[in-house]
Amino acid sequence: MENNLVEIERVCGLKPPDQEFVEIASDPNFVFVNDLNFSTIRLYDIDGNVINVNSWIECAHYVNGGWSQNNFQTPGDIIFLATTIVLTFGYFILSKYKNRIFK
Amino acid sequence: MIKSRVIIPFFLLLLIILPFGIFDNKDEINAVELSDSTIGYYQSTTCKISLLEFYSENLESDKNFYINENNYADINCFGKITGVDKVDDSFMVSVGTNTSGNFIIQSLIWLSFFMLIPSDKKIYKFSSKLIIFIPLIFIFQFITESRFYNRTNFIYNNELSFTNYYLIGNLIFYTFIALVIKEGVESRYNNLINFVPFIFLISGTFSGMNLNIYLIILCFFGVLNFSINQKIKIFDLLYFILSIGWILNLDQNDFFFDGDKLRGFTNSELTRQSQVFWIIIFYLSLKGLIFLINSSVQYFNFELFIRNSLIAGSLVCFLGIIGAIYPLGNFLNFYIFGQNKRGMKEFSSIAGNTWRGFAPSAESIGEFYGFIILLIFLYIYKYRKIPVKNFIFLLVPIIYGLYRSNNFASISSVLLIVFLSILVHSYLFEKYKKIIVIGLILFITAGFYYFTQIRTYEYLSTELVYEATLHQNFYPRSEAYSSYLQVEKKMIERDLNTLLIDEENRENASSTYRFLVNLLTVNFNIPLVPNIVAFISMISLIINRTEMWGIFIAKFNPSFVEVIIGSGPLQLNKYLYNHKIRLDVPKEKLESLYLPHSSLLDLYIYFGMFTFLIVGYGIYLIFKNFNQKNIFVFLSIFLVLNIIKSDSILYIHSSVLVIFTFLGLEKIKDPDDIE
């Protein structure tokens, strides 16, 4: 985590002075404690999964694991809407020029 | 025509290969051979490896794996591996099949199949205004059945807002479907009736949705019916009055039914909104189906219908075997044909119903196979010629399919109807009609008498109620075995009323049970007329339905109004979850679906006393059109005999077959005249 501090601080803000780096990955029962002074940040992974983090260490843990503030993927509902519009539009074009295309 | 026969299969192939084949070859994440050590690899590279990439890598693998559809995955993960888990010795490979993606791809596949139906020479032109009704009606489902869609679709959102792209997308896509259906129907309208058998091959249930493509098509015809026949008939008025009853009488509850094998043709919730939705859909579909059959019946072609039955039935058999052998075949069968449940995983009947997947139950596919065999026999017997000679060899897989369906009722009723049809066509019957009819009645009566002699009348008459008593939650405070002993003691003493004197037992007994016990133990007795409960008990023993009907009696707890009008069409929630019963089955089977195992009882749940009207009308149609030359008379009797002991009426394709046969009975009186 220390090696990735620049990226972590870019996303999560400056490391609080009293914050220690803890090895969370090896502890499956680790529970993040909400920090009331920390503004919730929304992070995304490469698959478009979303998580809201509520403390600096939680944010640092996820950023270190590859999560970022950029949603790399187009939301599913936009893809769905775009596909339906293209299909319907395509249908109208095909119907109009059907005779010419299949001549 | 030739062009469409080339273009459509090519388009279909693309539709199947592309979504499950596309992957990013720049990401350097490749499929690896499946093993215990590569499970972690697949779990950390989710949504990167396509199904076909995975399958080609594991084509020669000796590992036992199963491809599982993951409808809740994001649309970006469509067709990609979303995880691998090991269960016992088998690997469960999950593939992203986002529900909205399924809606688009499966619709395109089935509409392409639809376009393979040959066009007519006559082309109709229907008003474009009809199209608008389809999206308006069906979009309502996403609002009313939120609990269903919330758990099956990652992008589901039922908020009514202009930024809800999910709902807007669905609205547009329903319009697209309606447009394609309209165009397809305009040129194929008269030919559709001959392609009815294909509904047994293409089940048409959208993966992750409680919807079936046939409902959309039939609703289109329902709307079309109203645009052409604007008269309101008694049926419409009666249905409207009943609808008010079903809506007002509904006792909203948080019951939720995931649809199981009825998915696509059942109401998943017990709320007023979903009740209204399914009342409308059921009505329009029924009207649409009747309209379609009645208006195109003159174009019914026996040979074409038989050919299509043979092709559809044998493909079910052939593809069912493929699906049992190859995991990819199993998955593609499910996806391409829109099965309600996954097909059998191995080719043995003890692994489930042999044709599970293509048919929700062994009964329904057995009935279909029996129907085809009977139809061909009746055709040959009547016309003295073999129909569709080039396709008749397909009868072999049909007979095999019937045998593997383990549907004894269907096999025996085929034999019975064959015997009856030969009998009524015979010279002897013509000459000694009365003697033969009396002889048959005497034979049946003697059979009944013999059956009563095997066991005591006491046993036969009360066994059904005994089964119901065992499943009733009596003496709930005792442990299962001791309450069983208490119930058994009362049953041996034939002391059912004392059981009900106990206040807790009385409360735990279903209203059906209380009513039947009252009827069975009533003091007055009409000489020579058997008690109705005793008679049904005896029938249930003969047809091996005592346990299932006993469970039905224990479960079915309708209010007075529901006794009269039922719960409404496709509404099973209250029946399934309202009344607590005791089941003596292994723990893992406690949550199984316990359907009544009789279409009459299914109809009773839906329509209450009006079931007698429906059944009466069916019997009237058989009597009215009874003619030994009418093939549909025998087919109707065959279906009636079968659906009495099966739930087939709950499945859309079996319902269509029943309605088609009964309308054929009325309309296709003399097929000789039809070219």
Interface residues (C-beta under 8 A of the other chain):
Chain A: I46 D47 G48 Q73 T74 P75 G76 D77 I78 I79 F80 L81 T83 T84 I85 L87 T88 Y91 S95 F102
Chain B: K3 T46 C47 D74 I75 N76 C77 N98 S100 G101 I104 L108 F154 I155 N157 N164 Y165 Y166 I168 G169 N170 I172 F173 T175 F176 L179 V180 E183
